[in-house]
């Protein structure tokens, strides 16, 4: 089973900045054209899950050791 990347927004950081940083840190790629997808509550107190869609901009997909087991590109059906 695969899931979206997840992370936490740092103090003073926008959710778009967080998304760029988390994807760069965990997957090794740069993204662009970020679009909001949806939101839902998170099972931890005072937390919210926010989903985005973004386009690939640059870099080579490479999982961060000890955090991500596998990364893949998937085609839309």
The first five atom37 places (N, CA, C, CB, O) and aatype in JSON, in Angstrom:
{
  "aatype": [20, 20, 20, 20, 20, 20, 20, 20, 20, 20, 20, 20, 20, 20, 20, 20, 20, 20, 20, 20, 20, 20, 20, 20, 20, 20, 20, 20, 20, 20, 20, 20, 20, 20, 20, 20, 20, 20, 20, 20, 20, 20, 20, 20, 20, 20, 20, 20, 20, 20, 20, 20, 20, 20, 20, 20, 20, 20, 20, 20, 20, 20, 20, 20, 20, 20, 20, 20, 20, 20, 20, 20, 20, 20, 20, 20, 20],
  "atom_mask": [
    [1, 1, 1, 1, 1],
    [1, 1, 1, 1, 1],
    [1, 1, 1, 1, 1],
    [1, 1, 1, 1, 1],
    [1, 1, 1, 1, 1],
    [1, 1, 1, 1, 1],
    [1, 1, 1, 1, 1],
    [1, 1, 1, 1, 1],
    [1, 1, 1, 1, 1],
    [1, 1, 1, 1, 1],
    [1, 1, 1, 1, 1],
    [1, 1, 1, 1, 1],
    [1, 1, 1, 1, 1],
    [1, 1, 1, 1, 1],
    [1, 1, 1, 1, 1],
    [1, 1, 1, 1, 1],
    [1, 1, 1, 1, 1],
    [1, 1, 1, 1, 1],
    [1, 1, 1, 1, 1],
    [1, 1, 1, 1, 1],
    [1, 1, 1, 1, 1],
    [1, 1, 1, 1, 1],
    [1, 1, 1, 1, 1],
    [1, 1, 1, 1, 1],
    [1, 1, 1, 1, 1],
    [1, 1, 1, 1, 1],
    [1, 1, 1, 1, 1],
    [1, 1, 1, 1, 1],
    [1, 1, 1, 1, 1],
    [1, 1, 1, 1, 1],
    [1, 1, 1, 1, 1],
    [1, 1, 1, 1, 1],
    [1, 1, 1, 1, 1],
    [1, 1, 1, 1, 1],
    [1, 1, 1, 1, 1],
    [1, 1, 1, 1, 1],
    [1, 1, 1, 1, 1],
    [1, 1, 1, 1, 1],
    [1, 1, 1, 1, 1],
    [1, 1, 1, 1, 1],
    [1, 1, 1, 1, 1],
    [1, 1, 1, 1, 1],
    [1, 1, 1, 1, 1],
    [1, 1, 1, 1, 1],
    [1, 1, 1, 1, 1],
    [1, 1, 1, 1, 1],
    [1, 1, 1, 1, 1],
    [1, 1, 1, 1, 1],
    [1, 1, 1, 1, 1],
    [1, 1, 1, 1, 1],
    [1, 1, 1, 1, 1],
    [1, 1, 1, 1, 1],
    [1, 1, 1, 1, 1],
    [1, 1, 1, 1, 1],
    [1, 1, 1, 1, 1],
    [1, 1, 1, 1, 1],
    [1, 1, 1, 1, 1],
    [1, 1, 1, 1, 1],
    [1, 1, 1, 1, 1],
    [1, 1, 1, 1, 1],
    [1, 1, 1, 1, 1],
    [1, 1, 1, 1, 1],
    [1, 1, 1, 1, 1],
    [1, 1, 1, 1, 1],
    [1, 1, 1, 1, 1],
    [1, 1, 1, 1, 1],
    [1, 1, 1, 1, 1],
    [1, 1, 1, 1, 1],
    [1, 1, 1, 1, 1],
    [1, 1, 1, 1, 1],
    [1, 1, 1, 1, 1],
    [1, 1, 1, 1, 1],
    [1, 1, 1, 1, 1],
    [1, 1, 1, 1, 1],
    [1, 1, 1, 1, 1],
    [1, 1, 1, 1, 1],
    [1, 1, 1, 1, 1]
  ],
  "atom_positions": [
    [[0.83, -1.17, 0.0], [0.0, 0.0, 0.0], [0.89, 1.24, 0.0], [-0.96, -0.01, 1.21], [1.91, 1.29, 0.69]],
    [[0.51, 2.24, -0.77], [1.25, 3.5, -0.83], [0.39, 4.64, -0.31], [1.7, 3.79, -2.28], [-0.84, 4.58, -0.36]],
    [[1.04, 5.65, 0.2], [0.36, 6.8, 0.79], [1.01, 8.08, 0.29], [0.39, 6.73, 2.34], [2.11, 8.05, -0.27]],
    [[0.34, 9.17, 0.51], [0.93, 10.48, 0.22], [2.02, 10.78, 1.24], [-0.16, 11.6, 0.23], [2.01, 10.22, 2.34]],
    [[2.96, 11.65, 0.89], [3.96, 12.09, 1.85], [3.28, 12.94, 2.91], [5.11, 12.89, 1.14], [2.28, 13.61, 2.64]],
    [[3.81, 12.91, 4.1], [3.23, 13.67, 5.2], [4.32, 14.43, 5.94], [2.46, 12.75, 6.16], [5.48, 14.02, 5.96]],
    [[3.93, 15.53, 6.55], [4.88, 16.31, 7.33], [4.15, 17.31, 8.2], [5.87, 17.02, 6.42], [2.93, 17.38, 8.19]],
    [[4.91, 18.08, 8.93], [4.35, 19.07, 9.82], [4.83, 20.46, 9.42], [4.72, 18.77, 11.28], [6.0, 20.64, 9.07]],
    [[3.93, 21.42, 9.48], [4.25, 22.8, 9.15], [5.08, 23.4, 10.27], [2.96, 23.64, 8.91], [4.72, 23.29, 11.45]],
    [[6.2, 24.02, 9.92], [7.06, 24.68, 10.9], [6.5, 26.07, 11.22], [8.52, 24.79, 10.37], [5.73, 26.63, 10.43]],
    [[6.87, 26.62, 12.35], [6.44, 27.96, 12.75], [6.89, 28.96, 11.68], [7.02, 28.34, 14.14], [8.05, 28.97, 11.27]],
    [[5.96, 29.81, 11.24], [6.27, 30.84, 10.26], [6.27, 30.35, 8.82], [7.58, 31.43, 10.56], [6.59, 31.13, 7.92]],
    [[5.94, 29.1, 8.58], [5.97, 28.49, 7.26], [4.55, 28.35, 6.73], [6.68, 27.11, 7.3], [3.65, 27.96, 7.48]],
    [[4.32, 28.67, 5.45], [3.01, 28.43, 4.85], [2.88, 26.95, 4.52], [2.82, 29.31, 3.56], [3.88, 26.23, 4.47]],
    [[1.65, 26.49, 4.29], [1.48, 25.08, 3.94], [2.14, 24.77, 2.59], [-0.01, 24.71, 3.9], [2.62, 23.66, 2.37]],
    [[2.16, 25.75, 1.68], [2.83, 25.54, 0.38], [4.34, 25.41, 0.56], [2.5, 26.69, -0.6], [4.97, 24.57, -0.08]],
    [[4.91, 26.24, 1.42], [6.34, 26.12, 1.71], [6.65, 24.79, 2.37], [6.8, 27.27, 2.62], [7.66, 24.15, 2.05]],
    [[5.79, 24.36, 3.28], [5.94, 23.07, 3.94], [5.92, 21.94, 2.92], [4.83, 22.86, 4.99], [6.76, 21.03, 2.97]],
    [[4.98, 21.99, 2.0], [4.86, 20.96, 0.98], [6.14, 20.86, 0.14], [3.66, 21.24, 0.07], [6.67, 19.77, -0.07]],
    [[6.63, 22.01, -0.32], [7.88, 22.01, -1.1], [9.04, 21.42, -0.3], [8.23, 23.45, -1.55], [9.81, 20.6, -0.81]],
    [[9.17, 21.83, 0.97], [10.26, 21.36, 1.82], [10.15, 19.86, 2.09], [10.25, 22.12, 3.14], [11.14, 19.14, 1.94]],
    [[8.98, 19.4, 2.48], [8.8, 17.98, 2.8], [9.06, 17.09, 1.58], [7.38, 17.73, 3.33], [9.73, 16.06, 1.7]],
    [[8.55, 17.48, 0.42], [8.77, 16.67, -0.79], [10.26, 16.67, -1.15], [7.94, 17.23, -1.99], [10.8, 15.63, -1.52]],
    [[10.93, 17.82, -1.03], [12.37, 17.9, -1.32], [13.14, 17.02, -0.34], [12.87, 19.36, -1.24], [14.02, 16.26, -0.75]],
    [[12.83, 17.12, 0.96], [13.55, 16.36, 1.98], [13.3, 14.86, 1.89], [13.17, 16.85, 3.36], [14.24, 14.07, 2.02]],
    [[12.07, 14.45, 1.66], [11.73, 13.04, 1.72], [11.82, 12.32, 0.38], [10.36, 12.88, 2.26], [12.04, 11.11, 0.34]],
    [[11.64, 13.05, -0.73], [11.62, 12.4, -2.05], [12.71, 12.9, -2.99], [10.28, 12.61, -2.69], [12.93, 12.29, -4.04]],
    [[13.4, 13.99, -2.64], [14.51, 14.47, -3.45], [14.11, 15.23, -4.72], [15.35, 13.34, -3.84], [14.96, 15.45, -5.58]],
    [[12.86, 15.62, -4.84], [12.44, 16.34, -6.05], [11.86, 17.7, -5.71], [11.4, 15.51, -6.83], [11.45, 17.96, -4.57]],
    [[11.84, 18.57, -6.71], [11.22, 19.88, -6.6], [9.85, 19.81, -7.27], [12.12, 21.0, -7.25], [9.66, 19.09, -8.25]],
    [[8.89, 20.57, -6.73], [7.54, 20.59, -7.29], [7.13, 22.01, -7.63], [6.54, 19.96, -6.3], [7.72, 22.98, -7.15]],
    [[6.1, 22.12, -8.47], [5.56, 23.42, -8.85], [4.06, 23.29, -9.06], [6.26, 23.96, -10.15], [3.51, 22.19, -9.0]],
    [[3.4, 24.4, -9.31], [1.97, 24.42, -9.62], [1.16, 23.68, -8.54], [1.71, 23.79, -11.0], [0.38, 22.77, -8.84]],
    [[1.37, 24.07, -7.3], [0.7, 23.44, -6.17], [-0.78, 23.83, -6.15], [1.37, 23.84, -4.83], [-1.13, 25.0, -6.25]],
    [[-1.65, 22.8, -6.02], [-3.09, 23.02, -5.97], [-3.68, 22.29, -4.77], [-3.77, 22.54, -7.27], [-3.37, 21.13, -4.52]],
    [[-4.53, 23.01, -4.03], [-5.19, 22.43, -2.88], [-6.15, 21.35, -3.35], [-5.94, 23.52, -2.07], [-6.85, 21.53, -4.34]],
    [[-6.19, 20.2, -2.64], [-7.06, 19.09, -3.0], [-8.22, 18.92, -2.01], [-6.25, 17.8, -3.07], [-9.37, 18.83, -2.42]],
    [[-7.9, 18.88, -0.72], [-8.94, 18.68, 0.27], [-8.35, 18.61, 1.67], [-9.73, 17.41, -0.03], [-7.13, 18.69, 1.84]],
    [[-9.22, 18.46, 2.66], [-8.75, 18.38, 4.04], [-9.66, 17.44, 4.84], [-8.71, 19.78, 4.69], [-10.8, 17.17, 4.45]],
    [[-9.14, 16.97, 5.96], [-9.92, 16.16, 6.89], [-9.22, 16.2, 8.25], [-10.09, 14.69, 6.38], [-8.04, 16.54, 8.34]],
    [[-9.94, 15.85, 9.28], [-9.32, 15.83, 10.61], [-8.27, 14.73, 10.66], [-10.4, 15.62, 11.72], [-8.33, 13.76, 9.91]],
    [[-7.33, 14.89, 11.54], [-6.23, 13.96, 11.75], [-6.46, 13.28, 13.08], [-4.82, 14.68, 11.7], [-7.02, 13.91, 13.98]],
    [[-6.07, 12.02, 13.27], [-6.39, 11.33, 14.53], [-5.57, 11.79, 15.74], [-6.18, 9.86, 14.34], [-5.62, 11.14, 16.78]],
    [[-4.84, 12.87, 15.63], [-4.1, 13.43, 16.76], [-4.79, 14.73, 17.18], [-2.59, 13.67, 16.41], [-5.35, 15.42, 16.33]],
    [[-4.75, 15.08, 18.45], [-5.43, 16.3, 18.9], [-4.88, 17.54, 18.2], [-5.28, 16.45, 20.41], [-3.68, 17.65, 17.95]],
    [[-5.76, 18.46, 17.9], [-5.39, 19.76, 17.34], [-4.63, 19.67, 16.02], [-4.55, 20.51, 18.33], [-3.77, 20.5, 15.75]],
    [[-4.93, 18.68, 15.2], [-4.22, 18.5, 13.93], [-5.2, 18.4, 12.77], [-3.34, 17.26, 13.98], [-6.37, 18.05, 12.96]],
    [[-4.72, 18.71, 11.58], [-5.53, 18.7, 10.38], [-4.7, 18.17, 9.22], [-6.07, 20.12, 10.06], [-3.54, 18.55, 9.06]],
    [[-5.28, 17.28, 8.42], [-4.61, 16.79, 7.2], [-5.07, 17.66, 6.04], [-4.92, 15.27, 6.93], [-6.27, 17.88, 5.86]],
    [[-4.12, 18.16, 5.25], [-4.43, 18.97, 4.08], [-3.75, 18.3, 2.89], [-3.96, 20.46, 4.26], [-2.55, 18.05, 2.91]],
    [[-4.52, 18.03, 1.85], [-3.99, 17.37, 0.66], [-3.79, 18.35, -0.47], [-4.91, 16.24, 0.22], [-4.59, 19.26, -0.67]],
    [[-2.7, 18.14, -1.23], [-2.38, 18.97, -2.38], [-2.04, 18.1, -3.58], [-1.22, 19.92, -2.07], [-1.69, 16.93, -3.43]],
    [[-2.16, 18.66, -4.74], [-1.66, 18.07, -5.97], [-0.61, 19.04, -6.51], [-2.82, 17.8, -7.03], [-0.81, 20.25, -6.44]],
    [[0.48, 18.53, -7.02], [1.53, 19.39, -7.55], [2.15, 18.73, -8.77], [2.61, 19.68, -6.47], [2.01, 17.52, -8.98]],
    [[2.82, 19.53, -9.58], [3.52, 19.03, -10.76], [5.01, 18.88, -10.46], [3.31, 19.97, -11.96], [5.57, 19.64, -9.67]],
    [[5.62, 17.9, -11.08], [7.06, 17.69, -10.98], [7.78, 18.87, -11.62], [7.48, 16.35, -11.66], [7.38, 19.34, -12.69]],
    [[8.84, 19.37, -10.98], [9.62, 20.47, -11.53], [11.05, 20.05, -11.85], [9.63, 21.64, -10.56], [11.56, 20.4, -12.91]],
    [[11.7, 19.3, -10.94], [13.1, 18.96, -11.16], [13.55, 17.93, -10.13], [13.99, 20.23, -11.09], [12.92, 17.75, -9.09]],
    [[14.65, 17.26, -10.43], [15.27, 16.33, -9.49], [14.99, 14.88, -9.83], [14.8, 16.62, -8.09], [14.21, 14.55, -10.72]],
    [[15.67, 14.03, -9.08], [15.52, 12.59, -9.25], [14.88, 12.01, -8.0], [16.89, 11.91, -9.54], [15.34, 12.25, -6.89]],
    [[13.81, 11.25, -8.18], [13.1, 10.67, -7.05], [14.03, 9.72, -6.3], [11.81, 9.93, -7.52], [14.56, 8.77, -6.87]],
    [[14.2, 9.99, -5.01], [15.12, 9.21, -4.19], [14.61, 9.24, -2.74], [16.58, 9.78, -4.28], [14.57, 10.3, -2.12]],
    [[14.22, 8.07, -2.2], [13.66, 8.06, -0.83], [14.7, 8.43, 0.22], [13.09, 6.69, -0.52], [15.87, 8.06, 0.11]],
    [[14.26, 9.17, 1.25], [15.14, 9.52, 2.36], [15.36, 8.27, 3.21], [14.54, 10.68, 3.21], [14.4, 7.66, 3.68]],
    [[16.61, 7.91, 3.4], [16.97, 6.7, 4.15], [16.42, 6.78, 5.57], [18.52, 6.51, 4.17], [16.45, 7.84, 6.2]],
    [[15.91, 5.67, 6.06], [15.34, 5.51, 7.41], [14.0, 6.22, 7.61], [16.32, 6.02, 8.43], [13.47, 6.23, 8.72]],
    [[13.44, 6.82, 6.56], [12.12, 7.45, 6.67], [11.15, 6.92, 5.64], [12.25, 8.96, 6.53], [9.97, 6.73, 5.94]],
    [[11.62, 6.68, 4.43], [10.76, 6.24, 3.33], [11.32, 4.92, 2.8], [10.68, 7.33, 2.19], [12.49, 4.83, 2.44]],
    [[10.48, 3.91, 2.76], [10.93, 2.6, 2.27], [10.98, 2.55, 0.75], [10.01, 1.51, 2.79], [11.9, 1.96, 0.18]],
    [[10.0, 3.17, 0.09], [9.93, 3.09, -1.37], [9.14, 4.28, -1.91], [9.28, 1.75, -1.82], [8.18, 4.73, -1.28]],
    [[9.54, 4.77, -3.05], [8.83, 5.83, -3.76], [8.61, 5.38, -5.19], [9.62, 7.17, -3.71], [9.46, 4.71, -5.78]],
    [[7.48, 5.75, -5.75], [7.19, 5.39, -7.13], [6.35, 6.46, -7.8], [6.46, 4.04, -7.2], [5.64, 7.22, -7.13]],
    [[6.44, 6.51, -9.12], [5.56, 7.33, -9.93], [4.39, 6.44, -10.35], [6.3, 7.95, -11.18], [4.6, 5.29, -10.71]],
    [[3.18, 6.96, -10.3], [1.99, 6.23, -10.73], [1.29, 7.01, -11.82], [1.04, 5.99, -9.55], [1.22, 8.24, -11.77]],
    [[0.77, 6.3, -12.81], [0.0, 6.92, -13.88], [-1.46, 7.0, -13.48], [0.16, 6.14, -15.19], [-1.98, 6.12, -12.79]],
    [[-2.12, 8.07, -13.93], [-3.57, 8.18, -13.73], [-4.25, 7.17, -14.62], [-4.08, 9.61, -14.02], [-3.8, 6.93, -15.74]],
    [[-5.34, 6.59, -14.16], [-6.08, 5.63, -14.97], [-7.31, 6.28, -15.52], [-6.45, 4.4, -14.18], [-8.07, 5.64, -16.24]]
  ]
}
